[in-house]
Amino acid sequence: MSRPRIVIIGAGFAGYHAARRLSRLARGAAEIVLVNPHDYFLYLPLLPEVAAGVLEPRRVTVSLVDTLPGVRLILGEAERIDLGRRCVTYGGPGGGPRELTYDRLVLAAGSVNKLLPIPGLTEHAHGFRGIPEALFLRDHLTRQVELAAETSDAAERDARRTFVVVGAGYTGTEVAGNGILYTDALARRLPGLAGNPPRWLLLDVAGRVLPELDERMSRTADRVLRRRGVDVRMGTSVAEATHDGVRLTDGGFVATRSLIWCVGVRPDPLVADLGVPTAKGRLVVDEYLNVPGHPEVYACGDAAAVPDLTRPGEITTMTAQHAVRQGRLAADNIAASYGRGARRPYKHHDLGFVVDLGGTQAAGNPLGVPLSGPVAKVVTRGYHLVSMPGNRIRVLADWLVGSVLPRQGVQLGLVPPQAVPLDSSSPELMHAAR
């Protein structure tokens, strides 16, 4: 008798933890196949530290092969899913398209950069969702500061030393907080920027920084950013992006060569092509993470509109906390569908959040306890070390080394700007020039 095949699409927080739980539950009784564009799990919360030169990129990537025993990895991207035939069509470096049938399917395709109809946005902005974008940004920050220091044109210097971050949510706030420390450190070693330090702007249409989190965390982040010199402008966004800068919604114009787009995310476009109901672009599922009408299909993480049983009438937010737990529950409920245990509904109360602001500063409210400053920083780093499924010693070593040695401010030029387009459906991959 052949083993049932369980196919998982995506190795983000939800997909990775679904595969990990299934590999332990199945113990060889099922074939578990993971389809993902690359061979690592990306610990996304530490990506701002990669862009700011705190961590080396491999520190935040965890090998799928090494940490998922018993899971067959297929390097590729799911291009189409035929629910009737129970078949996934995928393409990848090995060629394609190819087909893969399944008995159970876990859709954990994750999310991509959220786009808005702003003139010039896709041509002049870059997102922040994957390793290629973080490597590009690290090089770009270094390059702009060095070019600003060597030019004799005051207007060009001002534009190159100005960095605009759009989106004051979790990602944008961390990018601004870590980024200004990095560029300030670069500028201090360059005589050409004496008296002209880098300038950072953080924009958002919301009324406060971190609008989706506790107000006390918002006040802490706002205070730390402003104290470092970040120009925090709430109620303001970008109306148009050009080669020379950005025109703001308040009518002002900011000359810059750096537009960093952190407005938010949207579900992977794969979801929209399935022909089943969606909510806010996310796949509708029941409380057991099943797609209605397709009991063999499960969805979790950013791709799924999971009912929030702690807040009736709402769906769970796109957070790593939910994605991890939904991935594990999807695995448990798949095992239950084969007679191992009983299926359970998804229900999770938020345990609080932490936001790393760079340096010795952070903000958090673990278990509802408000924290800020160095204490919050220790808790934040401890939380990340515990949450990472690998590389803990390497990450800790980078942090320890960084506490006593200056950051390496060099540009490697590995990722050209055209390789990380904002409108990519695969921000985790480098793309050929268009």
For each residue, the residues with C-beta under 8 A, 3 or more apart:
1:
2:
3: 28 29 30 31
4: 30 31 103 104 338
5: 30 31 33 101 102 103 104
6: 22 26 30 31 32 33 102 103 104 105 106 334
7: 33 34 35 88 100 102 104 105 106
8: 11 15 18 19 22 32 33 34 35 105 106 108
9: 15 35 78 81 88 105 106 107 108 109 270
10: 14 15 35 36 78 107 108 109 110 268 301 303
11: 8 15 16 19 34 36 40 41 64 108
12: 15 16 41 42 44 108 110 301 302 323
13: 16 17 44 301 320 323 324 327
14: 10 17 18 108 110 300 301 302 303 323 324 326 327 330
15: 8 9 10 11 12 18 19 34 36 106 108 109 110 300 301 327
16: 11 12 13 19 20 41 64 68 327 389
17: 13 14 20 21 323 324 327 328 331
18: 8 14 15 21 22 106 108 300 327 328 330 331
19: 8 11 15 16 22 23 32 34 64 68 71 327 331
20: 16 17 23 24 67 68 331 389
21: 17 18 24 25 327 328 331 332
22: 6 8 18 19 25 26 30 32 71 331 334 335
23: 19 20 26 32 68 69 70 71
24: 20 21 27
25: 21 22 331 332 335 340
26: 6 22 23 29 30 32 70 335
27: 24 70
28: 3 70
29: 3 26
30: 3 4 5 6 22 26 338
31: 3 4 5 6 72
32: 6 8 19 22 23 26 70 71 72
33: 5 6 7 8 71 72 74 100 102
34: 7 8 11 15 19 64 68 71 72 73 74
35: 7 8 9 10 74 76 77 78 88 90 100
36: 10 11 15 39 64 73 74 75 76
37: 75 76 77 92 426 428 429
38: 75 428 429
39: 36 63 64 65 73 75
40: 11 61 62 63 64
41: 11 12 16 61 62 64 67 389
42: 12 47 60 61 130 131 428
43: 46 47 60 61 62 384 387 388 389 391
44: 12 13 47 60 129 320
45: 320 356 384 387
46: 43 49 50 55 59 60 384 395
47: 42 43 44 50 51 60 128 130 131 134
48: 51 52 128 134 171 174 175 177 178 179 356 358
49: 46 52 54 55 60 178 356
50: 46 47 54 55 56 57 59 60 131 134 135 138
51: 47 48 128 134 135 137 138 141 175 178 179 182
52: 48 49 138 141 178 179 181 182 358 407
53: 138 182 407 408 409
54: 49 50 178 358 398 399 402 407
55: 46 49 50 59 60 395 398 399
56: 50 59 398
57: 50 60 61 131 134 135
58: 61 391 394
59: 46 50 55 56 391 394 395 398
60: 42 43 44 46 47 49 50 55 57 131 391 395
61: 40 41 42 43 57 58 131 391
62: 40 41 43 66 67 388 389 390 391
63: 39 40 66 67 390
64: 11 16 19 34 36 39 40 41 67 68 71 73
65: 39 68 73
66: 62 63 390
67: 20 41 62 63 64 389 390
68: 16 19 20 23 34 64 65 71 73
69: 23
70: 23 26 27 28 32
71: 19 22 23 32 33 34 64 68
72: 31 32 33 34
73: 34 36 39 64 65 68
74: 33 34 35 36 90 92 100
75: 36 37 38 39 92 93 94
76: 35 36 37 90 91 92 93 94 96 98
77: 35 37 90 91 92 426
78: 9 10 35 81 88 89 90 109 270
79: 89 90 91 96 97 270
80: 88 89 97 273
81: 9 78 87 88 89 105 107 270 273 274
82: 85 86 87 88 89
83: 86 274 275 276 294 297
84:
85: 82 101
86: 82 83 101 102 103 105 296
87: 81 82 99 100 101 102
88: 7 9 35 78 80 81 82 99 100 101 102 105
89: 78 79 80 81 82 96 97 98 99 100
90: 35 74 76 77 78 79 96 97 98 99 100
91: 76 77 79 95 96 97 98
92: 37 74 75 76 77 95 96
93: 75 76
94: 75 76
95: 91 92 98
96: 76 79 89 90 91 92
97: 79 80 89 90 91
98: 76 89 90 91 95
99: 87 88 89 90
100: 7 33 35 74 87 88 89 90
101: 5 85 86 87 88
102: 5 6 7 33 86 87 88 105 296
103: 4 5 6 86 296
104: 4 5 6 7 296 297 298 334 337
105: 6 7 8 9 81 86 88 102 296 297 298
106: 6 7 8 9 15 18 298 299 300 327 330 331 334
107: 9 10 81 270 271 283 291 297 298 299 300 303 304
108: 8 9 10 11 12 14 15 18 299 300 301 303 323 327 330
109: 9 10 15 78 267 268 270 271 301 303
110: 10 12 14 15 267 268 301 302 303
111: 129 265 266 267 268 302 303 318
112: 129 265 266 267 268 269 424 425 426 427
113: 127 129 261 263 265 266 422 423 424 427
114: 263 264 265 266
115: 121 122 266 422 423
116: 121 263
117:
118: 121 238 239 240 241
119: 239 240 241
120: 123 124 240 241 242
121: 115 116 118 124 125 238 241 261 422
122: 115 125 421 422 423
123: 120 241
124: 120 121 241 242 243 259
125: 121 122 166 241 259 260 261 422
126: 133 136 137 140 259 260 261 417 420 422
127: 113 133 261 262 420 422 424 427
128: 47 48 51 133 134 137 171 175 260 261 262
129: 44 111 112 113 133 265 427 428
130: 42 47 133 134 420 427 428 429
131: 42 47 50 57 60 61 134 135 428
132: 135 136 415 419 420 427 428 429 430
133: 126 127 128 129 130 136 137 415 420 427
134: 47 48 50 51 57 128 130 131 137 138
135: 50 51 57 131 132 138 139 412 414 415
136: 126 132 133 139 140 415 416 417 419 420
137: 51 126 128 133 134 140 141 175 260
138: 50 51 52 53 134 135 141 142 411
139: 135 136 142 143 411 412 413 414 415
140: 126 136 137 143 144 258 417
141: 51 52 137 138 144 145 163 179 182 183 186 258
142: 138 139 145 146 186 409 410 411
143: 139 140 146 147 411
144: 140 141 147 148 160 161 163 257 258
145: 141 142 148 149 160 161 183 186 187 190 193 198
146: 142 143 149 150 186 190 411
147: 143 144 150 151 160
148: 144 145 151 156 157 160 161 192 193 196 198
149: 145 146 157 187 190 191 192 193
150: 146 147 192
151: 147 148 156 157 160 192
152:
153: 156 157
154: 157 158
155: 158 159 255
156: 148 151 153 159 160
157: 148 149 151 153 154 160 161 192 193 196
158: 154 155 161 162 196 199 255
159: 155 156 162 244 245 255 256 257
160: 144 145 147 148 151 156 157 257
161: 144 145 148 157 158 183 187 193 196 197 198 199
162: 158 159 198 199 200 201 245 254 255 256 257 258
163: 141 144 179 180 183 198 199 200 201 256 258 260
164: 200 201 203 238 246 254 256 258 259 260
165: 168 172 175 176 179 200 201 202 203 260 262
166: 125 172 203 204 237 238 259 260 261 262 263
167: 171 172 203 204 261 262 263 264
168: 165 172 173 176 202 203 204 206 208 209 210 211 232 234
169: 172 173 204 210 211 212 262 263 264
170: 173 174 210 212 213 353 355
171: 48 128 167 174 175 262
172: 165 166 167 168 169 175 176 202 204 260 262 263
173: 168 169 170 176 177 202 209 210 221 225 355 357
174: 48 170 171 177 178 355 356 357 358
175: 48 51 128 137 165 171 172 178 179 260 262
176: 165 168 172 173 179 180 200 202 225 230
177: 48 173 174 180 181 221 224 225 228 230 356 357 358 361
178: 48 49 51 52 54 174 175 181 182 356 357 358
179: 48 51 52 141 163 165 175 176 182 183 200 260 358
180: 163 176 177 183 184 198 200 225 228 229 230 358
181: 52 177 178 184 185 228 358 359
182: 51 52 53 141 178 179 185 186 407 409
183: 141 145 161 163 179 180 186 187 198 200
184: 180 181 187 188 197 198 228
185: 181 182 188 189 406 407 409
186: 141 142 145 146 182 183 189 190 198 409
187: 145 149 161 183 184 190 193 196 197 198
188: 184 185
189: 185 186 409
190: 145 146 149 186 187 193
191: 149 194
192: 148 149 150 151 157
193: 145 148 149 157 161 187 190 196 197 198
194: 191
195:
196: 148 157 158 161 187 193
197: 161 184 187 193 229
198: 145 148 161 162 163 180 183 184 186 187 193
199: 158 161 162 163 229 231
200: 162 163 164 165 176 179 180 183 229 230 231
201: 162 163 164 165 230 231 232 233 254
202: 165 168 172 173 176 209 225 230 231 232 233
203: 164 165 166 167 168 233 236 237 238 248
204: 166 167 168 169 172 209 211 233 234 235 236 237
205: 235 236 237 249
206: 168 211 234 235
207: 211 234 235
208: 168 211 215 218 222 234
209: 168 173 202 204 218 221 222 225 232 234
210: 168 169 170 173 213 217 218 221 355 363
211: 168 169 204 206 207 208 218
212: 169 170 317
213: 170 210 217 218 353 355 365
214: 217 218 353 365 370
215: 208 218 219
216: 219 220 363 365 370 372
217: 210 213 214 220 221 353 355 363 364 365 370
218: 208 209 210 211 213 214 215 221 222
219: 215 216 222 223
220: 216 217 223 224 357 363 372 376
221: 173 177 209 210 217 218 224 225 355 357 363
222: 208 209 218 219 225 226 232
223: 219 220 226 227
224: 177 220 221 227 228 357 361 363
225: 173 176 177 180 202 209 221 222 228 230 232 357
226: 222 223 229 230 232
227: 223 224
228: 177 180 181 184 224 225
229: 180 197 199 200 226
230: 176 177 180 200 201 202 225 226
231: 199 200 201 202
232: 168 201 202 209 222 225 226
233: 201 202 203 204 236 248
234: 168 204 206 207 208 209
235: 204 205 206 207
236: 203 204 205 233 248 249 250
237: 166 203 204 205 248 249
238: 118 121 164 166 203 241 246 247 248 249 259
239: 118 119 246 247 248 249
240: 118 119 120 246 247
241: 118 119 120 121 123 124 125 238 246 247 259
242: 120 124 245 246 247
243: 124
244: 159 255
245: 159 162 242 253 254 255 256
246: 164 238 239 240 241 242 253 254 256 259
247: 238 239 240 241 242 251 252 253
248: 203 233 236 237 238 239 251 252 253 254
249: 205 236 237 238 239
250: 236
251: 247 248
252: 247 248
253: 245 246 247 248
254: 162 164 201 245 246 248
255: 155 158 159 162 244 245
256: 159 162 163 164 245 246 259
257: 144 159 160 162
258: 140 141 144 162 163 164
259: 124 125 126 164 166 238 241 246 256
260: 125 126 128 137 163 164 165 166 172 175 179
261: 113 121 125 126 127 128 166 167 422
262: 127 128 165 166 167 169 171 172 175
263: 113 114 116 166 167 169 172
264: 114 167 169
265: 111 112 113 114 129 302 318
266: 111 112 113 114 115 281
267: 109 110 111 112 271 272 278 281 282 283 302 303
268: 10 109 110 111 112 271 302 303 425
269: 112 272 273 425
270: 9 78 79 81 107 109 273 274 303
271: 107 109 267 268 274 278 281 282 283 303
272: 267 269 278 281
273: 80 81 269 270
274: 81 83 270 271 283
275: 83
276: 83 283 284 291 292 293 294
277: 283 284 292
278: 267 271 272 281 282 283 284 305
279: 282 284 305 315
280: 305 315
281: 266 267 271 272 278
282: 267 271 278 279 302 303 304 305 315
283: 107 267 271 274 276 277 278 291 299 303 304 305
284: 276 277 278 279 291 292 305
285: 288 289 290 291 292 298 299 300 304 305 306 307
286: 289 290 292 307
287: 306 307 309 345 346 347
288: 285 333 343 344 345 346
289: 285 286 298 299 300 304 306 326 329 330 333 346
290: 285 286 294 295 297 298 333
291: 107 276 283 284 285 294 297 298 299
292: 276 277 284 285 286
293: 276
294: 83 276 290 291 297
295: 290 337
296: 86 102 103 104 105 337
297: 83 104 105 107 290 291 294
298: 104 105 106 107 285 289 290 291 330 333 334
299: 106 107 108 283 285 289 291 303 304 330
300: 14 15 18 106 107 108 285 289 303 304 306 323 326 327 329 330
301: 10 12 13 14 15 108 109 110 304 318 322 323 326 327
302: 12 14 110 111 265 267 268 282 318 323
303: 10 14 107 108 109 110 111 267 268 270 271 282 283 299 300
304: 107 282 283 285 289 299 300 301 326
305: 278 279 280 282 283 284 285 315
306: 285 287 289 300 315 316 322 326 346
307: 285 286 287 314 315 316 346
308: 311 312 314 315 316
309: 287 312 345 346 347
310: 347 348 349
311: 308 314
312: 308 309
313:
314: 307 308 311
315: 279 280 282 305 306 307 308
316: 306 307 308 319 322 326 346 348
317: 212 322
318: 111 265 301 302 322 323
319: 316 322 323 350 353
320: 13 44 45 323 324 387
321: 324 325 348 350 351
322: 301 306 316 317 318 319 325 326 348
323: 12 13 14 17 108 300 301 302 318 319 320 326 327
324: 13 14 17 320 321 327 328 387
325: 321 322 328 329 346 348
326: 14 289 300 301 304 306 316 322 323 329 330 346
327: 13 14 15 16 17 18 19 21 106 108 300 301 323 324 330 331
328: 17 18 21 324 325 331 332
329: 289 300 325 326 332 333 344 346
330: 14 18 106 108 289 298 299 300 326 327 333 334
331: 17 18 19 20 21 22 25 106 327 328 334 335
332: 21 25 328 329 335 336 341 343 344
333: 288 289 290 298 329 330 336 337 343 344
334: 6 22 104 106 298 330 331 337 338
335: 22 25 26 331 332 338 340 341
336: 332 333 339 340 341 342 343 344
337: 104 295 296 333 334 343
338: 4 30 334 335
339: 336
340: 25 335 336
341: 332 335 336
342: 336
343: 288 332 333 336 337
344: 288 329 332 333 336
345: 287 288 309
346: 287 288 289 306 307 309 316 325 326 329
347: 287 309 310
348: 310 316 321 322 325
349: 310
350: 319 321 353
351: 321 366 367
352: 364 365 366 367 368 369
353: 170 213 214 217 319 350 364 365
354: 362 363 364 366 376 379 380 383 384
355: 170 173 174 210 213 217 221 362 363 364 380
356: 45 48 49 174 177 178 362 377 380 381
357: 173 174 177 178 220 221 224 225 361 362 363
358: 48 52 54 174 177 178 179 180 181 361
359: 181
360: 373 374 377
361: 177 224 357 358 372 373 374 376 377
362: 354 355 356 357 371 372 373 376 377 379 380
363: 210 216 217 220 221 224 354 355 357 371 372 376
364: 217 352 353 354 355 370 371 372 376 379 380 383
365: 213 214 216 217 352 353 368 369 370 371
366: 351 352 354 369 371 379 383
367: 351 352
368: 352 365
369: 352 365 366
370: 214 216 217 364 365
371: 362 363 364 365 366 375 376 379
372: 216 220 361 362 363 364 375 376
373: 360 361 362 376 377
374: 360 361 377 378
375: 371 372 378 379
376: 220 354 361 362 363 364 371 372 373 379 380
377: 356 360 361 362 373 374 380 381
378: 374 375 381 382
379: 354 362 364 366 371 375 376 382 383
380: 354 355 356 362 364 376 377 383 384
381: 356 377 378 384 385 399
382: 378 379 385 386
383: 354 364 366 379 380 386 387
384: 43 45 46 354 380 381 387 388 395
385: 381 382 388 392 395 396
386: 382 383
387: 43 45 320 324 383 384
388: 43 62 384 385 391 392 395
389: 16 20 41 43 62 67
390: 62 63 66 67
391: 43 58 59 60 61 62 388 394 395
392: 385 388 395 396
393: 396 397
394: 58 59 391 397 398
395: 46 55 59 60 384 385 388 391 392 398 399
396: 385 392 393 399 400
397: 393 394 400 401
398: 54 55 56 59 394 395 401 402
399: 54 55 381 395 396 402 403
400: 396 397 403 404
401: 397 398 404 405
402: 54 398 399 405 407
403: 399 400
404: 400 401
405: 401 402
406: 185
407: 52 53 54 182 185 402
408: 53
409: 53 142 182 185 186 189
410: 142
411: 138 139 142 143 146
412: 135 139
413: 139 416
414: 135 139
415: 132 133 135 136 139 419 420 430
416: 136 413 419 433
417: 126 136 140 420
418: 421 431 433 434
419: 132 136 415 416 430 431 432 433
420: 126 127 130 132 133 136 415 417 424 427 430 431
421: 122 418 424 431 434
422: 113 115 121 122 125 126 127 261
423: 113 115 122
424: 112 113 127 420 421 427 429 431
425: 112 268 269
426: 37 77 112 429 431
427: 112 113 127 129 130 132 133 420 424
428: 37 38 42 129 130 131 132
429: 37 38 130 132 424 426
430: 132 415 419 420
431: 418 419 420 421 424 426 434
432: 419
433: 416 418 419
434: 418 421 431
